[in-house]
Amino acid sequence: YLFPGDTHTHITSANYYVHWQTVMRKLNFSHTPHECRHTFRSRLDSAGANKTCIDLLMGHKSGSVGERVYTHKTVAELVETIILLR
């Protein structure tokens, strides 16, 4: 809902921030996209989510190459991780 148009369309970083600021103004909020990432990761960590699943969902490389390269997660496991946010 944040970005108009095709969900598979790549947008530039500059356009991302323009859209973000538009949404923040409309909601009368003052937050950065990075704050959302901190909240997402912190809440999943507090809920006991699997670190590799968190890393995959965030699009970050795992802190451990071994975990990232040799640990594989199914879509079902990633979905279960998201459900922990309830």
Backbone hydrogen bonds in HBPLUS format (Angstrom, degrees):
<---DONOR---> <-ACCEPTOR-->    atom                        ^
c    i                          cat <-CA-CA->   ^        H-A-AA   ^      H-
h    n   atom  resd res      DA  || num        DHA   H-A  angle D-A-AA Bond
n    s   type  num  typ     dist DA aas  dist angle  dist       angle   num
A0009-THR N   A0006-ASP O   3.16 MM   3  5.44 166.9  2.18 112.4 115.6     1
A0016-TYR N   A0012-THR O   2.95 MM   4  6.21 154.4  2.01 149.7 157.5     2
A0017-TYR N   A0013-SER O   3.09 MM   4  6.41 160.4  2.13 152.5 155.5     3
A0018-VAL N   A0014-ALA O   3.07 MM   4  6.37 147.5  2.18 143.2 152.7     4
A0019-HIS N   A0015-ASN O   2.96 MM   4  6.22 166.2  1.98 155.4 157.6     5
A0020-TRP N   A0016-TYR O   2.87 MM   4  6.10 159.5  1.91 149.5 156.3     6
A0021-GLN N   A0017-TYR O   2.89 MM   4  5.98 168.9  1.91 147.1 149.8     7
A0022-THR N   A0018-VAL O   3.08 MM   4  6.26 152.0  2.16 144.6 152.4     8
A0023-VAL N   A0019-HIS O   3.05 MM   4  6.36 160.7  2.09 153.1 157.2     9
A0024-MET N   A0020-TRP O   2.92 MM   4  6.22 163.6  1.94 155.9 160.9    10
A0025-ARG N   A0021-GLN O   2.93 MM   4  6.08 159.3  1.97 148.5 153.4    11
A0026-LYS N   A0022-THR O   3.07 MM   4  6.29 163.3  2.10 148.7 153.1    12
A0027-LEU N   A0023-VAL O   3.01 MM   4  6.22 148.2  2.11 149.8 158.4    13
A0028-ASN N   A0024-MET O   2.89 MM   4  5.79 109.0  2.40 134.6 152.0    14
A0029-PHE N   A0024-MET O   2.86 MM   5  4.89 162.8  1.89 146.2 149.1    15
A0028-ASN N   A0025-ARG O   3.07 MM   3  4.84 148.8  2.17  96.6 106.3    16
A0035-GLU N   A0032-THR O   3.10 MM   3  5.36 133.1  2.33 103.6 115.1    17
A0036-CYS N   A0033-PRO O   3.08 MM   3  5.37 126.3  2.38 102.3 115.3    18
A0037-ARG N   A0034-HIS O   3.11 MM   3  5.12 119.2  2.50  95.1 109.6    19
A0038-HIS N   A0034-HIS O   3.10 MM   4  6.49 154.4  2.17 150.1 156.7    20
A0039-THR N   A0035-GLU O   3.00 MM   4  6.29 162.8  2.03 152.2 156.4    21
A0040-PHE N   A0036-CYS O   2.87 MM   4  6.02 167.3  1.89 152.2 156.0    22
A0041-ARG N   A0037-ARG O   2.97 MM   4  6.10 174.0  1.98 151.2 152.9    23
A0042-SER N   A0038-HIS O   2.89 MM   4  5.93 163.7  1.91 149.6 155.1    24
A0043-ARG N   A0039-THR O   2.88 MM   4  5.94 165.8  1.90 154.7 158.2    25
A0044-LEU N   A0040-PHE O   3.09 MM   4  6.26 160.6  2.13 147.8 153.4    26
A0045-ASP N   A0041-ARG O   2.87 MM   4  6.02 159.3  1.91 150.9 157.2    27
A0046-SER N   A0042-SER O   2.91 MM   4  6.08 160.6  1.94 148.6 153.7    28
A0047-ALA N   A0043-ARG O   3.01 MM   4  6.17 137.2  2.20 137.5 148.8    29
A0047-ALA N   A0044-LEU O   3.16 MM   3  5.01 125.6  2.47  90.7 104.9    30
A0049-ALA N   A0044-LEU O   2.96 MM   5  5.32 167.6  1.97 156.1 152.4    31
A0048-GLY N   A0045-ASP O   3.00 MM   3  5.16 157.8  2.05 105.7 112.3    32
A0054-ILE N   A0050-ASN O   2.98 MM   4  6.32 158.7  2.02 154.9 161.5    33
A0055-ASP N   A0051-LYS O   2.91 MM   4  6.18 167.0  1.93 154.1 157.1    34
A0056-LEU N   A0052-THR O   2.91 MM   4  6.15 160.5  1.95 150.0 155.2    35
A0057-LEU N   A0053-CYS O   2.88 MM   4  6.07 163.9  1.91 153.6 157.9    36
A0058-MET N   A0054-ILE O   2.91 MM   4  6.10 147.5  2.02 150.9 160.2    37
A0059-GLY N   A0055-ASP O   3.00 MM   4  6.09 120.1  2.37 136.9 151.6    38
A0060-HIS N   A0055-ASP O   3.04 MM   5  5.17 144.2  2.17 153.4 154.4    39
A0059-GLY N   A0056-LEU O   3.18 MM   3  5.11 142.7  2.32  94.8 105.6    40
A0068-ARG N   A0064-SER O   3.06 MM   4  6.34 166.2  2.08 156.3 160.2    41
A0069-VAL N   A0065-VAL O   2.78 MM   4  5.85 164.9  1.81 158.4 162.4    42
A0070-TYR N   A0066-GLY O   2.82 MM   4  5.45 157.5  1.87 142.0 149.7    43
A0071-THR N   A0067-GLU O   3.08 MM   4  5.06 137.2  2.27 125.5 130.5    44
A0077-GLU N   A0074-THR O   3.12 MM   3  5.18 120.1  2.50  95.8 109.7    45
A0078-LEU N   A0074-THR O   3.12 MM   4  6.51 152.7  2.20 147.4 154.9    46
A0079-VAL N   A0075-VAL O   2.87 MM   4  6.15 156.1  1.92 153.4 160.3    47
A0080-GLU N   A0076-ALA O   2.91 MM   4  6.16 158.8  1.96 147.4 153.1    48
A0081-THR N   A0077-GLU O   3.05 MM   4  6.27 142.9  2.20 137.4 147.0    49
A0082-ILE N   A0078-LEU O   3.08 MM   4  6.46 154.9  2.15 147.5 153.1    50
A0083-ILE N   A0079-VAL O   2.99 MM   4  6.30 154.6  2.05 152.6 159.9    51
A0084-LEU N   A0081-THR O   3.11 MM   3  5.34 140.0  2.28 101.8 112.9    52
A0085-LEU N   A0082-ILE O   2.99 MM   3  5.73 165.3  2.01 120.4 125.3    53
A0086-ARG N   A0083-ILE O   3.14 MM   3  5.92 172.8  2.15 123.6 125.9    54
